[in-house]
Amino acid sequence: MKLLHINASIMGDKSVTRQLSQDIVDHYINENPSAQVITYDLDKNPIPFLSSASFTDKTEQAIAEKTLNDFLESDIIVIGTPMYNFGIPAQLKAWVDRISVAGTTFKYTENGPQGLITDKKIVIASSRGSAYGPETAHLDHQEKHLQSVFGLFGLTGDAVQIIRAEGVNLAPDAAEKEIAKARTKIPALA
Ligand SMILES: Cc1cc2nc3c(=O)[nH]c(=O)nc-3n(C[C@H](O)[C@H](O)[C@H](O)COP(=O)(O)O)c2cc1C
């Protein structure tokens, strides 16, 4: 079993999503001690943004190929991502741009796009300072964005699971409470 562990928060050890994503990885390693884990710290080692150089730069192309292959070869992908300005961090978007490859993770057909990935599990450790209930759900371009991308690949429903700590900045003790609440949901992850 191969597990890809990705973190995007800029907050280092204080990060809510880094703590939660590590707990999620530990959960899967407990279940499968021989699991091979590949870790991407997109804060310390950012992936280059797509640009005109992407068509010619050999170093960048090698990074792009490895990034895509690591995704394709993994059975479980655990992503720690905060909400930044209603969306995902730019460094995580740079990763998304490398795995969204027409002809590999999805294809265009006469009937619209079709997913080409069937055998993966995605677990998102999500955190946001505010809370996004029914009244403000339309502002969520973080979890919804990732669900859209993985849905494009064919990963829908239970294939994408979310462990969420939200409203963490709404009160002084909110983060601690939300992390504790989110942790109780990890043992039930399939
Ligand atoms: C640059 C930046 C932008 C943020 N934008 C939002 C936002 O749009 N909505 C929100 O609810 N929280 C926002 N937050 C708060 C974070 O989502 C929240 O603190 C989260 O717990 C961070 O996760 P982390 O601790 O793993 O870094 C932002 C924080 C930062 C640093």
Ligand as a Chemical Component Dictionary entry (heavy atoms), coordinates in Angstrom:
data_LIG
# 
_chem_comp.id                   LIG 
_chem_comp.type                 NON-POLYMER 
_chem_comp.pdbx_formal_charge   0 
_chem_comp.three_letter_code    LIG 
# 
loop_
_chem_comp_atom.comp_id 
_chem_comp_atom.atom_id 
_chem_comp_atom.alt_atom_id 
_chem_comp_atom.type_symbol 
_chem_comp_atom.charge 
_chem_comp_atom.model_Cartn_x 
_chem_comp_atom.model_Cartn_y 
_chem_comp_atom.model_Cartn_z 
_chem_comp_atom.pdbx_ordinal 
LIG C1  C1  C 0 -3.369  33.735 4.403  1  
LIG C2  C2  C 0 -4.546  33.244 5.179  2  
LIG C3  C3  C 0 -5.799  33.331 4.620  3  
LIG C4  C4  C 0 -6.923  32.855 5.322  4  
LIG N1  N1  N 0 -8.159  32.934 4.746  5  
LIG C5  C5  C 0 -9.239  32.435 5.401  6  
LIG C6  C6  C 0 -10.542 32.478 4.813  7  
LIG O1  O1  O 0 -10.756 32.938 3.697  8  
LIG N2  N2  N 0 -11.580 31.982 5.514  9  
LIG C7  C7  C 0 -11.425 31.420 6.762  10 
LIG O2  O2  O 0 -12.402 30.961 7.345  11 
LIG N3  N3  N 0 -10.194 31.354 7.339  12 
LIG C8  C8  C 0 -9.130  31.853 6.696  13 
LIG N4  N4  N 0 -7.872  31.771 7.260  14 
LIG C9  C9  C 0 -7.730  31.073 8.544  15 
LIG C10 C10 C 0 -7.232  29.636 8.339  16 
LIG O3  O3  O 0 -8.008  28.934 7.394  17 
LIG C11 C11 C 0 -7.248  28.886 9.660  18 
LIG O4  O4  O 0 -6.451  29.562 10.607 19 
LIG C12 C12 C 0 -6.774  27.452 9.515  20 
LIG O5  O5  O 0 -6.894  26.785 10.748 21 
LIG C13 C13 C 0 -5.325  27.392 9.067  22 
LIG O6  O6  O 0 -4.906  26.050 8.995  23 
LIG P1  P1  P 0 -3.442  25.679 9.493  24 
LIG O7  O7  O 0 -3.440  25.911 10.981 25 
LIG O8  O8  O 0 -3.270  24.256 9.133  26 
LIG O9  O9  O 0 -2.484  26.583 8.797  27 
LIG C14 C14 C 0 -6.747  32.260 6.592  28 
LIG C15 C15 C 0 -5.456  32.180 7.157  29 
LIG C16 C16 C 0 -4.365  32.662 6.454  30 
LIG C17 C17 C 0 -2.995  32.552 7.072  31 
# 
loop_
_chem_comp_bond.comp_id 
_chem_comp_bond.atom_id_1 
_chem_comp_bond.atom_id_2 
_chem_comp_bond.value_order 
_chem_comp_bond.pdbx_ordinal 
LIG C1  C2  SING 1  
LIG C2  C3  SING 2  
LIG C2  C16 DOUB 3  
LIG C3  C4  DOUB 4  
LIG C4  N1  SING 5  
LIG C4  C14 SING 6  
LIG N1  C5  DOUB 7  
LIG C5  C6  SING 8  
LIG C5  C8  SING 9  
LIG C6  O1  DOUB 10 
LIG C6  N2  SING 11 
LIG N2  C7  SING 12 
LIG C7  O2  DOUB 13 
LIG C7  N3  SING 14 
LIG N3  C8  DOUB 15 
LIG C8  N4  SING 16 
LIG N4  C9  SING 17 
LIG N4  C14 SING 18 
LIG C9  C10 SING 19 
LIG C10 O3  SING 20 
LIG C10 C11 SING 21 
LIG C11 O4  SING 22 
LIG C11 C12 SING 23 
LIG C12 O5  SING 24 
LIG C12 C13 SING 25 
LIG C13 O6  SING 26 
LIG O6  P1  SING 27 
LIG P1  O7  DOUB 28 
LIG P1  O8  SING 29 
LIG P1  O9  SING 30 
LIG C14 C15 DOUB 31 
LIG C15 C16 SING 32 
LIG C16 C17 SING 33 
# 
